[in-house]
């Protein structure tokens, strides 16, 4: 095989199967460092150089060093290929069970765990469509619009993390979930007309679930109690709760009863000011018909 053919086989850095390790995630750092060390020891045990190993699995030498050094989180594809190349008998591929638990940023994992335990979830979102409601295409458009921009690999990691949280809709017993969304983001065709239509269709699909209440805050509303920003409330089976608001308590999560009552008052007032659920779904259907 020619040098040019070899170069063509190797994927670019942007396409390489790995995500950056969150330095603030001690557990994640330890897991990825251990997996990387195992990969390096097995590669060296069979006498294979990093460059040759990279060619064998179809990725660049630089990525091999990053993963072995615990600087990059490997995807399942990489581990499966490494297992075959190194003839590890499934031992390397099996490390995916540990890797997948830490592949998303620590904050996202913690939020996902709370949502997985909550019996009630309430979300008011003012600038975007709530993450739990986003389609893959819409989520990608939202994340790619950030400045400074994320790398393509980090975009895909964040999209995957956001979509993983949607498992909350599949729980049994199902939690009670309510959303209040602003009209303006519903009218913004992020990602183009097709992606916009798919997002509106997804809102209708979720809004018709028996355990979900979806409301729209119209732009012509003369009184609006949500101008301070996003609110999220999570209530648990044992009677405890946690909440967060962009415009209260410095945006940090709170569980103090007095602070929670303030957030609950704001959220309930916003819900009262928004369109009722049936009018909200009709409004979204109207928007869909106008696309």
Backbone as CSV, one residue per row, in Angstrom:
resi,resn,N_x,N_y,N_z,CA_x,CA_y,CA_z,C_x,C_y,C_z
1,UNK,0.845,-1.191,0.000,0.000,0.000,0.000,0.880,1.240,0.000
2,UNK,0.524,2.248,-0.802,1.325,3.457,-0.920,1.158,4.341,0.301
3,UNK,2.099,5.311,0.432,1.996,6.269,1.530,0.712,7.059,1.414
4,UNK,0.335,7.434,0.160,-0.880,8.210,-0.043,-2.112,7.414,0.386
5,UNK,-2.114,6.108,0.093,-3.248,5.264,0.470,-3.333,5.134,1.984
6,UNK,-2.148,4.986,2.608,-2.121,4.911,4.070,-2.698,6.179,4.679
7,UNK,-2.297,7.312,4.136,-2.770,8.588,4.662,-4.274,8.705,4.485
8,UNK,-4.778,8.181,3.384,-6.203,8.254,3.131,-7.009,7.407,4.093
9,UNK,-6.388,6.310,4.565,-7.082,5.433,5.497,-7.278,6.094,6.846
10,UNK,-6.344,6.941,7.220,-6.374,7.507,8.559,-7.365,8.641,8.626
11,UNK,-8.197,8.621,9.640,-9.212,9.653,9.776,-8.578,10.920,10.329
12,UNK,-9.217,12.044,9.993,-8.718,13.329,10.480,-8.943,13.430,11.979
13,UNK,-8.258,14.397,12.607,-8.393,14.602,14.058,-9.841,14.887,14.420
14,UNK,-10.545,15.640,13.549,-11.935,15.984,13.839,-12.831,14.752,13.843
15,UNK,-12.436,13.700,13.069,-13.263,12.504,12.966,-12.828,11.410,13.926
16,UNK,-11.751,11.623,14.649,-11.220,10.561,15.483,-12.176,10.205,16.605
17,UNK,-12.263,8.901,16.942,-13.262,8.433,17.892,-12.835,8.621,19.331
18,UNK,-12.873,9.824,19.813,-12.530,10.041,21.202,-12.969,11.405,21.670
19,UNK,-13.313,11.520,22.949,-13.749,12.776,23.508,-12.746,13.229,24.556
20,UNK,-12.680,14.515,24.759,-11.772,15.056,25.755,-12.219,14.628,27.159
21,UNK,-11.260,14.359,28.017,-11.551,13.972,29.395,-11.812,15.225,30.215
22,UNK,-12.873,15.207,31.020,-13.196,16.323,31.909,-12.207,16.315,33.074
23,UNK,-11.320,17.311,33.171,-10.292,17.292,34.223,-10.863,17.397,35.629
24,UNK,-12.100,17.886,35.760,-12.714,18.021,37.079,-13.432,16.754,37.528
25,UNK,-13.433,15.748,36.675,-14.132,14.500,36.967,-13.106,13.460,37.418
26,UNK,-12.858,13.386,38.724,-11.802,12.513,39.245,-12.051,11.049,38.895
27,UNK,-13.282,10.605,39.069,-13.604,9.210,38.762,-13.412,8.933,37.274
28,UNK,-13.893,9.836,36.434,-13.742,9.661,34.997,-12.287,9.642,34.567
29,UNK,-11.493,10.532,35.128,-10.067,10.586,34.817,-9.400,9.259,35.180
30,UNK,-9.746,8.712,36.347,-9.143,7.454,36.803,-9.530,6.289,35.888
31,UNK,-10.789,6.230,35.486,-11.252,5.141,34.612,-10.549,5.196,33.263
32,UNK,-10.502,6.372,32.666,-9.905,6.502,31.334,-8.395,6.270,31.391
33,UNK,-7.753,6.683,32.476,-6.318,6.439,32.631,-6.043,4.933,32.727
34,UNK,-6.895,4.214,33.451,-6.722,2.771,33.594,-6.907,2.053,32.259
35,UNK,-7.944,2.423,31.524,-8.196,1.807,30.218,-7.040,2.106,29.268
36,UNK,-6.560,3.342,29.273,-5.442,3.708,28.413,-4.181,2.930,28.733
37,UNK,-3.933,2.733,30.022,-2.750,1.981,30.451,-2.852,0.522,30.002
38,UNK,-4.041,-0.061,30.093,-4.231,-1.442,29.651,-3.984,-1.572,28.150
39,UNK,-4.467,-0.607,27.383,-4.247,-0.625,25.936,-2.760,-0.556,25.599
40,UNK,-2.049,0.325,26.287,-0.625,0.479,26.022,0.151,-0.788,26.375
41,UNK,-0.154,-1.382,27.534,0.557,-2.592,27.957,0.306,-3.742,26.988
42,UNK,-0.908,-3.880,26.518,-1.209,-4.962,25.572,-0.545,-4.719,24.218
43,UNK,-0.524,-3.466,23.780,0.140,-3.150,22.505,1.624,-3.450,22.593
44,UNK,2.250,-3.027,23.694,3.684,-3.265,23.861,3.978,-4.749,24.043
45,UNK,3.047,-5.485,24.653,3.260,-6.917,24.884,3.337,-7.703,23.579
46,UNK,2.640,-7.217,22.536,2.698,-7.915,21.240,3.752,-7.283,20.326
47,UNK,4.518,-6.318,20.874,5.609,-5.715,20.116,5.163,-4.814,18.972
48,UNK,4.041,-4.141,19.124,3.524,-3.284,18.062,3.761,-1.810,18.399
49,UNK,4.332,-1.079,17.458,4.543,0.355,17.659,3.209,1.095,17.556
50,UNK,3.150,2.275,18.174,1.919,3.058,18.167,1.493,3.408,16.745
51,UNK,2.479,3.735,15.889,2.157,4.104,14.508,1.534,2.923,13.762
52,UNK,2.111,1.730,13.949,1.589,0.538,13.282,0.208,0.163,13.826
53,UNK,0.055,0.312,15.124,-1.245,0.011,15.734,-2.306,0.972,15.207
54,UNK,-1.947,2.258,15.100,-2.880,3.246,14.580,-3.343,2.893,13.177
55,UNK,-2.401,2.476,12.327,-2.768,2.085,10.963,-3.673,0.859,10.967
56,UNK,-3.402,-0.056,11.878,-4.176,-1.295,11.924,-5.632,-1.049,12.325
57,UNK,-5.853,-0.080,13.212,-7.229,0.205,13.640,-7.858,1.323,12.809
58,UNK,-7.037,1.955,11.956,-7.569,2.968,11.046,-7.598,4.369,11.592
59,UNK,-6.748,4.663,12.590,-6.719,6.002,13.175,-5.288,6.484,13.360
60,UNK,-5.147,7.780,13.609,-3.827,8.377,13.668,-3.016,8.005,14.902
61,UNK,-1.716,8.076,14.749,-0.801,7.760,15.850,-1.018,8.698,17.029
62,UNK,-1.300,9.968,16.731,-1.497,10.943,17.803,-2.651,10.546,18.704
63,UNK,-3.730,10.045,18.107,-4.875,9.621,18.907,-4.518,8.436,19.792
64,UNK,-3.726,7.508,19.254,-3.306,6.338,20.033,-2.612,6.794,21.314
65,UNK,-1.683,7.747,21.175,-0.958,8.244,22.350,-1.893,8.956,23.325
66,UNK,-2.863,9.705,22.788,-3.794,10.431,23.663,-4.652,9.471,24.474
67,UNK,-5.137,8.420,23.822,-5.976,7.455,24.534,-5.148,6.669,25.547
68,UNK,-3.965,6.232,25.142,-3.109,5.482,26.068,-2.649,6.345,27.228
69,UNK,-2.562,7.648,27.007,-2.143,8.557,28.073,-3.294,9.059,28.916
70,UNK,-4.518,8.561,28.668,-5.670,8.972,29.465,-6.153,10.362,29.171
71,UNK,-5.794,10.904,27.991,-6.193,12.262,27.622,-7.434,12.297,26.746
72,UNK,-7.827,11.146,26.266,-8.942,11.066,25.325,-9.801,9.859,25.674
73,UNK,-11.118,10.016,25.590,-12.042,8.927,25.903,-12.330,8.143,24.623
74,UNK,-11.973,6.871,24.567,-12.224,6.095,23.347,-13.698,5.749,23.193
75,UNK,-14.127,5.667,21.945,-15.478,5.194,21.672,-15.467,3.672,21.564
76,UNK,-16.657,3.101,21.528,-16.776,1.647,21.480,-16.116,1.080,20.224
77,UNK,-16.238,1.771,19.100,-15.645,1.310,17.846,-14.142,1.130,17.973
78,UNK,-13.496,2.083,18.605,-12.044,2.027,18.775,-11.656,0.816,19.623
79,UNK,-12.371,0.605,20.730,-12.052,-0.504,21.622,-12.293,-1.849,20.944
80,UNK,-13.353,-1.946,20.158,-13.635,-3.196,19.445,-12.529,-3.511,18.436
81,UNK,-12.075,-2.494,17.703,-11.008,-2.708,16.721,-9.700,-3.065,17.416
82,UNK,-9.414,-2.380,18.526,-8.197,-2.663,19.276,-8.206,-4.094,19.798
83,UNK,-9.346,-4.563,20.236,-9.459,-5.924,20.756,-9.101,-6.949,19.681
84,UNK,-9.572,-6.721,18.466,-9.288,-7.649,17.373,-7.821,-7.598,16.959
85,UNK,-7.290,-6.372,16.824,-5.902,-6.217,16.388,-4.942,-6.842,17.395
86,UNK,-5.227,-6.656,18.679,-4.335,-7.153,19.731,-4.698,-8.561,20.197
87,UNK,-5.739,-9.129,19.563,-6.167,-10.496,19.905,-6.373,-10.646,21.420
88,UNK,-7.155,-9.725,21.974,-7.363,-9.692,23.422,-8.511,-10.574,23.875
89,UNK,-9.173,-11.253,22.969,-10.234,-12.180,23.359,-11.423,-11.544,24.039
90,UNK,-11.707,-10.287,23.707,-12.866,-9.603,24.278,-12.581,-8.796,25.518
91,UNK,-11.364,-8.894,26.068,-11.054,-8.181,27.306,-10.994,-6.669,27.105
92,UNK,-10.446,-6.237,25.971,-10.399,-4.799,25.703,-11.790,-4.288,25.363
93,UNK,-12.508,-5.026,24.539,-13.863,-4.613,24.181,-14.740,-4.477,25.426
94,UNK,-14.490,-5.312,26.419,-15.305,-5.302,27.641,-15.102,-4.038,28.464
95,UNK,-13.979,-3.331,28.258,-13.748,-2.099,29.024,-14.754,-1.014,28.663
96,UNK,-15.486,-1.201,27.560,-16.508,-0.220,27.179,-17.567,-0.078,28.275
97,UNK,-17.819,-1.155,29.019,-18.804,-1.095,30.095,-18.420,-0.058,31.141
98,UNK,-17.116,0.120,31.365,-16.646,1.153,32.298,-16.572,2.516,31.617
99,UNK,-16.082,2.514,30.379,-15.906,3.780,29.656,-17.238,4.487,29.454
100,UNK,-18.278,3.741,29.104,-19.553,4.391,28.771,-20.181,5.082,29.987
101,UNK,-19.764,4.691,31.187,-20.302,5.332,32.384,-19.703,6.711,32.621
102,UNK,-18.552,6.976,31.990,-17.886,8.262,32.223,-17.673,9.042,30.927
103,UNK,-18.304,8.613,29.828,-18.037,9.251,28.537,-18.619,10.652,28.440
104,UNK,-19.636,10.957,29.258,-20.246,12.281,29.219,-19.694,13.143,30.354
105,UNK,-19.733,14.472,30.201,-19.237,15.353,31.267,-19.925,15.079,32.603
106,UNK,-19.188,15.316,33.671,-19.671,15.008,35.011,-21.002,15.690,35.311
107,UNK,-21.148,16.959,34.942,-22.384,17.689,35.225,-23.573,17.057,34.520
108,UNK,-23.364,16.607,33.283,-24.443,15.978,32.533,-24.837,14.657,33.189
109,UNK,-23.834,13.872,33.609,-24.124,12.596,34.265,-24.909,12.810,35.554
110,UNK,-24.508,13.814,36.329,-25.188,14.072,37.596,-26.627,14.504,37.353
111,UNK,-26.851,15.343,36.335,-28.201,15.769,36.012,-29.033,14.580,35.550
112,UNK,-28.426,13.714,34.728,-29.128,12.528,34.251,-29.538,11.610,35.394
113,UNK,-28.675,11.458,36.393,-28.988,10.614,37.547,-30.167,11.184,38.335
114,UNK,-30.184,12.503,38.504,-31.284,13.133,39.226,-32.596,12.973,38.459
115,UNK,-32.540,13.189,37.147,-33.749,13.043,36.334,-34.253,11.603,36.349
116,UNK,-33.321,10.651,36.433,-33.706,9.237,36.443,-34.408,8.846,37.741
117,UNK,-34.194,9.603,38.828,-34.807,9.293,40.108,-36.051,10.125,40.393
118,UNK,-36.219,11.234,39.676,-37.299,12.170,39.982,-38.670,11.586,39.658
119,UNK,-39.643,11.917,40.505,-41.032,11.539,40.223,-41.790,12.700,39.598
120,UNK,-41.248,13.909,39.741,-41.805,15.092,39.088,-40.659,15.923,38.524
121,UNK,-40.820,16.388,37.299,-39.822,17.239,36.652,-40.548,18.428,36.042
122,UNK,-40.094,19.615,36.360,-40.662,20.825,35.773,-39.565,21.674,35.171
123,UNK,-39.745,22.114,33.922,-38.712,22.891,33.232,-39.342,24.091,32.523
124,UNK,-38.818,25.271,32.813,-39.136,26.458,32.020,-37.870,26.854,31.279
125,UNK,-37.953,26.957,29.973,-36.800,27.313,29.146,-37.141,28.554,28.341
126,UNK,-36.250,29.544,28.384,-36.592,30.828,27.769,-35.897,31.110,26.444
127,UNK,-34.709,30.586,26.235,-33.939,30.950,25.034,-33.871,29.850,23.986
128,UNK,-34.023,28.618,24.395,-33.956,27.488,23.472,-35.085,26.514,23.792
129,UNK,-35.241,25.509,22.966,-36.129,24.405,23.293,-35.403,23.528,24.315
130,UNK,-36.101,23.135,25.367,-35.474,22.378,26.456,-34.719,21.166,25.926
131,UNK,-33.548,20.903,26.506,-32.685,19.826,26.036,-33.369,18.473,25.979
132,UNK,-34.235,18.174,26.950,-34.934,16.895,26.967,-35.859,16.730,25.766
133,UNK,-36.220,17.833,25.127,-37.163,17.802,24.012,-36.489,17.885,22.650
134,UNK,-35.196,18.086,22.625,-34.511,18.342,21.359,-34.296,17.075,20.541
135,UNK,-34.463,17.204,19.237,-34.086,16.136,18.306,-32.571,16.176,18.119
136,UNK,-31.969,15.116,17.586,-30.515,15.138,17.345,-30.095,16.301,16.445
137,UNK,-30.861,16.561,15.387,-30.499,17.628,14.448,-30.595,18.999,15.107
138,UNK,-31.640,19.202,15.900,-31.795,20.500,16.574,-30.709,20.684,17.630
139,UNK,-30.440,19.627,18.406,-29.394,19.712,19.430,-28.057,20.058,18.799
140,UNK,-27.755,19.432,17.667,-26.488,19.693,16.986,-26.416,21.153,16.527
141,UNK,-27.514,21.677,16.009,-27.537,23.065,15.539,-27.338,24.037,16.699
142,UNK,-27.966,23.742,17.839,-27.827,24.604,19.017,-26.389,24.615,19.509
143,UNK,-25.790,23.437,19.605,-24.432,23.325,20.146,-23.409,23.899,19.171
144,UNK,-23.595,23.685,17.884,-22.658,24.200,16.886,-22.691,25.716,16.787
145,UNK,-23.768,26.333,17.260,-23.884,27.790,17.178,-23.101,28.510,18.273
146,UNK,-22.572,27.762,19.240,-21.848,28.372,20.358,-20.585,29.067,19.881
147,UNK,-20.215,30.139,20.582,-18.964,30.851,20.318,-18.202,31.031,21.616
148,UNK,-16.891,30.724,21.624,-16.133,30.110,20.533,-16.649,28.711,20.232
149,UNK,-16.485,28.245,19.009,-17.084,26.967,18.615,-16.408,25.768,19.268
150,UNK,-17.201,24.721,19.474,-16.657,23.457,19.953,-16.060,22.692,18.775
151,UNK,-15.160,21.783,19.056,-14.627,20.921,18.006,-15.735,19.988,17.531
152,UNK,-15.668,19.492,16.293,-16.690,18.559,15.809,-16.867,17.348,16.720
153,UNK,-15.769,16.868,17.278,-15.851,15.698,18.151,-16.588,16.024,19.440
154,UNK,-16.303,17.204,20.007,-16.981,17.595,21.234,-18.466,17.847,20.983
155,UNK,-18.793,18.366,19.799,-20.201,18.573,19.439,-20.948,17.247,19.487
156,UNK,-20.360,16.219,18.863,-21.016,14.916,18.828,-21.150,14.315,20.219
157,UNK,-20.152,14.534,21.062,-20.214,14.039,22.443,-21.362,14.713,23.191
158,UNK,-21.497,16.019,23.023,-22.537,16.761,23.726,-23.919,16.402,23.207
159,UNK,-24.031,16.172,21.906,-25.312,15.741,21.333,-25.697,14.378,21.908
160,UNK,-24.737,13.452,21.940,-25.006,12.111,22.467,-25.417,12.173,23.934
161,UNK,-24.756,13.041,24.701,-25.086,13.182,26.120,-26.496,13.715,26.298
162,UNK,-26.862,14.679,25.463,-28.206,15.262,25.559,-29.270,14.232,25.204
163,UNK,-29.016,13.444,24.180,-29.994,12.440,23.757,-30.125,11.321,24.785
164,UNK,-29.031,11.004,25.469,-29.078,9.932,26.472,-30.051,10.264,27.594
165,UNK,-30.221,11.543,27.891,-31.132,11.962,28.957,-32.593,11.699,28.595
166,UNK,-32.885,11.511,27.314,-34.269,11.303,26.902,-34.842,9.974,27.392
167,UNK,-33.997,9.122,27.960,-34.487,7.858,28.512,-35.489,8.092,29.633
168,UNK,-35.546,9.316,30.152,-36.500,9.630,31.212,-37.932,9.417,30.734
169,UNK,-38.177,9.544,29.429,-39.527,9.359,28.888,-39.912,7.880,28.819
170,UNK,-38.928,6.991,28.953,-39.185,5.560,28.827,-39.301,4.866,30.180
171,UNK,-39.209,5.632,31.253,-39.246,5.036,32.587,-40.615,4.444,32.920
172,UNK,-40.602,3.430,33.763,-41.828,2.810,34.229,-41.650,2.489,35.715
173,UNK,-42.403,3.129,36.607,-43.483,4.079,36.321,-42.952,5.408,35.787
174,UNK,-43.774,6.052,34.974,-43.355,7.295,34.329,-43.451,8.470,35.294
175,UNK,-42.471,9.360,35.277,-42.557,10.560,36.111,-43.529,11.563,35.499
176,UNK,-44.012,12.464,36.307,-44.844,13.560,35.811,-43.904,14.677,35.348
177,UNK,-44.016,15.072,34.085,-43.089,16.047,33.509,-43.868,17.208,32.904
178,UNK,-43.437,18.420,33.197,-44.070,19.604,32.605,-43.001,20.518,32.011
179,UNK,-43.340,21.125,30.889,-42.447,22.058,30.210,-43.205,23.344,29.892
180,UNK,-42.497,24.458,30.005,-42.996,25.718,29.473,-41.914,26.256,28.545
181,UNK,-42.264,26.463,27.284,-41.327,26.948,26.275,-41.777,28.302,25.747
182,UNK,-40.819,29.133,25.412,-41.135,30.430,24.814,-41.501,30.270,23.335
183,UNK,-42.335,31.153,22.864,-42.755,31.120,21.460,-41.596,31.382,20.507
184,UNK,-40.732,32.333,20.842,-39.670,32.748,19.913,-38.781,31.587,19.454
185,UNK,-38.244,30.750,20.373,-37.416,29.624,19.913,-38.175,28.641,19.020
186,UNK,-39.499,28.543,19.203,-40.284,27.643,18.373,-40.371,28.135,16.933
187,UNK,-40.192,29.426,16.751,-40.272,30.022,15.413,-38.905,30.111,14.730
188,UNK,-37.847,29.770,15.448,-36.494,29.915,14.904,-36.088,28.622,14.207
189,UNK,-35.927,28.621,12.869,-35.666,27.381,12.116,-34.206,26.940,12.155
190,UNK,-33.704,26.662,13.354,-32.315,26.227,13.478,-32.085,24.933,12.703
191,UNK,-31.009,24.907,11.917,-30.686,23.705,11.165,-31.423,23.580,9.851
192,UNK,-32.287,24.549,9.515,-33.022,24.487,8.256,-34.457,24.014,8.434
193,UNK,-35.225,24.123,7.384,-36.652,23.835,7.450,-36.959,22.402,7.858
194,UNK,-36.247,21.432,7.291,-36.524,20.032,7.610,-36.257,19.728,9.079
195,UNK,-35.113,20.202,9.587,-34.784,19.982,10.994,-35.790,20.669,11.898
196,UNK,-36.251,21.844,11.487,-37.248,22.605,12.249,-38.568,21.830,12.317
197,UNK,-39.008,21.301,11.174,-40.248,20.524,11.140,-40.138,19.288,12.041
198,UNK,-39.004,18.609,11.973,-38.807,17.419,12.807,-38.859,17.778,14.290
199,UNK,-38.327,18.967,14.627,-38.351,19.389,16.023,-39.772,19.685,16.483
200,UNK,-40.535,20.358,15.661,-41.929,20.644,16.012,-42.729,19.351,16.139
201,UNK,-42.478,18.406,15.253,-43.159,17.108,15.323,-42.798,16.371,16.613
202,UNK,-41.545,16.495,17.027,-41.111,15.866,18.279,-41.829,16.502,19.477
203,UNK,-42.011,17.811,19.445,-42.719,18.487,20.530,-44.158,17.990,20.626
204,UNK,-44.803,17.805,19.483,-46.172,17.299,19.484,-46.225,15.868,20.012
205,UNK,-45.243,15.064,19.609,-45.188,13.675,20.060,-45.061,13.593,21.575
206,UNK,-44.117,14.361,22.131,-43.902,14.333,23.583,-45.074,14.987,24.310
207,UNK,-45.579,16.090,23.756,-46.669,16.809,24.400,-47.949,16.001,24.523
208,UNK,-48.078,14.944,23.703,-49.269,14.093,23.751,-49.099,12.890,24.668
209,UNK,-47.905,12.730,25.254,-47.703,11.638,26.204,-48.561,11.871,27.442
210,UNK,-49.062,10.790,28.014,-50.009,10.909,29.122,-49.397,11.527,30.374
211,UNK,-48.088,11.423,30.522,-47.442,11.940,31.730,-46.747,13.278,31.504
212,UNK,-46.949,13.880,30.331,-46.247,15.124,29.982,-47.248,16.250,29.755
213,UNK,-46.931,17.419,30.302,-47.686,18.639,30.037,-46.748,19.635,29.375
214,UNK,-47.115,20.092,28.188,-46.265,21.026,27.448,-47.050,22.309,27.193
215,UNK,-46.464,23.441,27.584,-47.118,24.734,27.409,-46.200,25.710,26.681
216,UNK,-46.826,26.658,25.989,-46.095,27.686,25.258,-46.396,29.048,25.875
217,UNK,-45.349,29.824,26.114,-45.504,31.192,26.589,-45.539,32.108,25.362
218,UNK,-46.702,32.681,25.042,-46.806,33.503,23.828,-46.070,34.826,23.962
219,UNK,-45.602,35.348,22.844,-44.855,36.602,22.864,-45.734,37.794,23.213
220,UNK,-47.051,37.674,22.987,-47.939,38.815,23.253,-48.387,38.887,24.710
221,UNK,-47.843,37.992,25.557,-48.202,37.996,26.979,-47.762,39.315,27.627
222,UNK,-48.691,40.006,28.290,-48.384,41.324,28.863,-47.714,41.229,30.229
223,UNK,-47.871,40.096,30.915,-47.229,39.876,32.213,-46.443,38.577,32.125
224,UNK,-45.169,38.657,32.500,-44.289,37.494,32.327,-43.363,37.400,33.529
225,UNK,-43.478,36.302,34.289,-42.670,36.139,35.506,-41.419,35.304,35.273
226,UNK,-41.097,35.026,34.012,-39.927,34.203,33.733,-38.767,34.952,33.119
227,UNK,-38.740,36.265,33.279,-37.704,37.068,32.635,-36.328,36.866,33.251
228,UNK,-36.265,36.250,34.429,-34.971,35.997,35.070,-34.248,34.791,34.479
229,UNK,-34.930,34.016,33.640,-34.244,32.912,32.992,-34.766,31.540,33.364
230,UNK,-34.030,30.547,32.942,-34.413,29.135,33.031,-34.670,28.679,34.462
231,UNK,-35.641,27.770,34.610,-35.946,27.160,35.903,-36.087,25.658,35.697
232,UNK,-35.530,24.877,36.613,-35.737,23.436,36.608,-35.994,22.971,38.031
233,UNK,-37.048,22.175,38.189,-37.420,21.634,39.490,-37.534,20.122,39.398
234,UNK,-36.907,19.410,40.343,-36.962,17.954,40.399,-37.419,17.535,41.785
235,UNK,-38.468,16.706,41.836,-38.983,16.214,43.108,-38.836,14.694,43.147
236,UNK,-38.518,14.164,44.347,-38.207,12.740,44.489,-39.213,12.029,45.390
237,UNK,-39.186,10.710,45.327,-40.179,9.891,46.020,-40.145,10.089,47.527
238,UNK,-38.975,10.393,48.076,-38.859,10.550,49.532,-39.280,11.931,50.022
239,UNK,-39.804,12.750,49.134,-40.268,14.075,49.524,-39.237,15.175,49.375
240,UNK,-38.004,14.842,49.077,-36.973,15.858,48.858,-37.089,16.420,47.432
241,UNK,-36.391,17.508,47.213,-36.436,18.156,45.903,-35.159,18.955,45.688
242,UNK,-34.892,19.281,44.434,-33.770,20.146,44.099,-34.220,21.036,42.941
243,UNK,-33.760,22.259,42.941,-34.148,23.187,41.890,-33.001,24.090,41.504
244,UNK,-33.134,24.706,40.349,-32.119,25.652,39.897,-32.775,26.683,38.995
245,UNK,-32.317,27.907,39.115,-32.821,28.978,38.262,-31.671,29.897,37.889
246,UNK,-31.630,30.301,36.635,-30.566,31.214,36.189,-30.593,32.521,36.955
247,UNK,-31.797,32.953,37.371,-31.912,34.276,37.986,-32.102,34.256,39.479
248,UNK,-31.804,33.153,40.131,-31.971,33.088,41.588,-30.847,32.283,42.223
249,UNK,-30.390,32.742,43.378,-29.393,32.019,44.177,-28.121,31.743,43.377
250,UNK,-27.722,32.706,42.559,-26.499,32.643,41.744,-26.497,31.469,40.767
251,UNK,-27.680,30.966,40.450,-27.778,29.902,39.464,-27.372,28.532,39.983
252,UNK,-27.081,28.407,41.262,-26.616,27.132,41.808,-27.816,26.254,42.187
253,UNK,-27.656,24.934,42.206,-28.736,24.043,42.647,-29.048,24.288,44.120
254,UNK,-30.334,24.250,44.477,-30.742,24.470,45.865,-31.696,23.359,46.297
255,UNK,-31.660,23.036,47.586,-32.578,22.066,48.164,-33.213,22.583,49.454
256,UNK,-32.846,23.788,49.874,-33.439,24.422,51.041,-34.922,24.687,50.776
257,UNK,-35.781,24.365,51.723,-37.222,24.461,51.514,-37.673,25.878,51.174
258,UNK,-37.109,26.862,51.841,-37.511,28.248,51.575,-37.141,28.654,50.148
259,UNK,-35.949,28.287,49.735,-35.515,28.622,48.383,-36.323,27.855,47.334
260,UNK,-36.628,26.598,47.634,-37.440,25.807,46.709,-38.830,26.406,46.547
261,UNK,-39.414,26.919,47.647,-40.749,27.522,47.563,-40.737,28.731,46.627
262,UNK,-39.638,29.481,46.648,-39.526,30.643,45.751,-39.521,30.192,44.298
263,UNK,-38.734,29.146,44.003,-38.673,28.638,42.629,-40.019,28.033,42.210
264,UNK,-40.672,27.321,43.135,-41.964,26.729,42.821,-43.009,27.808,42.552
265,UNK,-42.962,28.896,43.317,-43.893,30.007,43.087,-43.671,30.620,41.712
266,UNK,-42.414,30.845,41.363,-42.109,31.422,40.048,-42.571,30.492,38.928
267,UNK,-42.291,29.191,39.095,-42.635,28.245,38.038,-44.149,28.111,37.883
268,UNK,-44.864,28.022,38.996,-46.320,27.896,38.920,-46.949,29.154,38.324
269,UNK,-46.375,30.324,38.609,-46.888,31.569,38.029,-46.657,31.594,36.521
270,UNK,-45.477,31.150,36.092,-45.180,31.082,34.660,-46.158,30.143,33.957
271,UNK,-46.443,29.003,34.563,-47.374,28.049,33.957,-48.773,28.653,33.840
272,UNK,-49.159,29.436,34.835,-50.476,30.074,34.794,-50.551,31.133,33.701
273,UNK,-49.418,31.777,33.408,-49.385,32.831,32.392,-49.283,32.272,30.973
274,UNK,-48.820,31.056,30.833,-48.639,30.447,29.515,-49.971,29.934,28.966
275,UNK,-49.956,29.580,27.689,-51.141,28.980,27.083,-51.424,27.635,27.744
276,UNK,-52.694,27.260,27.917,-52.981,25.924,28.442,-52.466,24.845,27.499
277,UNK,-52.303,23.623,27.996,-51.697,22.567,27.180,-52.372,22.346,25.831
278,UNK,-53.691,22.269,25.795,-54.371,21.993,24.528,-54.180,23.129,23.529
279,UNK,-54.177,24.373,24.011,-53.928,25.507,23.119,-52.470,25.523,22.667
280,UNK,-51.577,25.077,23.534,-50.152,25.042,23.185,-49.899,24.053,22.055
281,UNK,-50.496,22.857,22.151,-50.320,21.871,21.087,-50.934,22.368,19.782
282,UNK,-52.091,23.026,19.877,-52.717,23.585,18.676,-51.828,24.664,18.069
283,UNK,-51.173,25.443,18.925,-50.267,26.491,18.442,-49.085,25.870,17.692
284,UNK,-48.512,24.785,18.245,-47.387,24.118,17.589,-47.833,23.492,16.270
285,UNK,-49.027,22.916,16.255,-49.559,22.361,15.013,-49.705,23.444,13.948
286,UNK,-50.125,24.628,14.371,-50.261,25.752,13.444,-48.905,26.163,12.879
287,UNK,-47.890,26.216,13.743,-46.542,26.538,13.277,-46.059,25.500,12.266
288,UNK,-46.331,24.237,12.563,-45.912,23.157,11.663,-46.594,23.297,10.311
289,UNK,-47.842,23.703,10.322,-48.566,23.883,9.073,-48.077,25.053,8.258
290,UNK,-47.389,25.990,8.906,-46.881,27.174,8.201,-45.511,26.948,7.603
291,UNK,-44.843,25.829,7.930,-43.499,25.588,7.415,-43.535,25.066,5.990
